[in-house]
Structure formats: structure tokens, C-alpha cells
């Protein structure tokens, strides 16, 4: 996978995370407090700058009340 493809995957994941967060009416701060993931780190994930770990994906999914695969549904088709 090229660097450009990796960057695009991170960007799309970040958009999906932000979409699910906003659907609950939550700020990054609220998601941070509820999940235990630092707000500045969440911002970087949502902007596609951080490649988040599987543990954090599961933690964020649980906090958002979705299955982890919902975060990986990058096109929002499921």
C-alpha cells in the first residue's frame, strides 16, 4: 500500500469517526471524556493524521454504542 493510500484510509476513517460522533451530538471533548482517549489525539485521528490502534478503535466504538466494524465502514454503507 502506498503512502497516499494509507493517508486516504486514515482520512476516511477520521471522517467516519467524526460522523458517528456528531450523530450523537457529541463534541470531541465529550467523546474524549467518555472514552478515555485524549482529545488532541482524537482530533488527529479525525483529521487523518494518526493511525489509531485496534484497542482504541474498540474503545471508541464501545463509547459510541456501535460495533467496531461500524467505524471501519468507511463509506457508511452498512
C-alpha positions in Angstrom: 0.0 0.0 0.0 1.4 3.4 -1.0 1.8 6.3 1.4 -1.0 8.1 -0.5 -3.3 5.2 0.0 -2.5 5.0 3.7 -3.2 8.7 4.1 -6.5 8.3 2.3 -7.6 5.4 4.6 -6.7 7.4 7.7 -8.7 10.4 6.3 -11.7 8.3 5.6 -11.6 6.6 9.0 -11.4 10.0 10.6 -14.4 11.3 8.7 -16.4 8.2 9.7 -15.4 8.6 13.4 -16.4 12.3 13.2 -19.7 11.4 11.5 -20.7 8.9 14.2 -19.6 11.3 17.0 -21.6 14.2 15.5 -24.7 11.9 15.0 -24.8 11.7 18.8 -24.4 15.5 19.1 -21.1 15.0 20.9 -18.0 17.2 20.8 -14.5 15.8 20.6 -14.2 16.7 24.3 -17.2 14.7 25.3 -16.0 11.6 23.3 -12.6 12.1 24.9 -14.0 12.2 28.4 -16.3 9.2 27.8 -13.7 7.0 26.1 -10.5 7.9 27.9 -8.8 8.8 24.6 -7.1 12.2 24.7 -9.0 15.0 22.9 -5.9 16.1 21.0 -5.3 12.6 19.8 -9.0 12.3 18.7 -8.6 15.5 16.7 -5.5 14.0 14.9 -7.5 10.8 14.2 -10.4 12.7 12.8 -8.0 14.7 10.6 -6.4 11.5 9.3 -3.0 12.3 10.9 -2.9 9.4 13.4 -3.2 5.7 12.6 -5.1 4.6 15.6 -4.6 1.2 17.3 -7.2 -1.6 17.3 -7.6 -1.2 21.0 -8.6 2.5 20.5 -11.0 1.6 17.7 -12.7 -0.9 20.0 -12.8 1.6 22.9 -14.2 4.4 20.7 -16.8 2.0 19.2 -18.0 0.9 22.6 -18.3 4.5 23.8 -20.2 5.5 20.7 -22.5 2.4 21.1 -21.6 0.8 17.8 -19.7 -2.4 16.8 -16.1 -1.8 15.8 -16.9 -2.7 12.2 -19.2 0.4 12.1 -16.1 2.6 12.4 -14.4 0.6 9.6 -17.4 1.0 7.3 -15.6 3.9 5.6 -18.4 4.5 3.1 -21.2 4.3 5.7 -22.9 1.6 3.7 -23.7 -0.9 6.5 
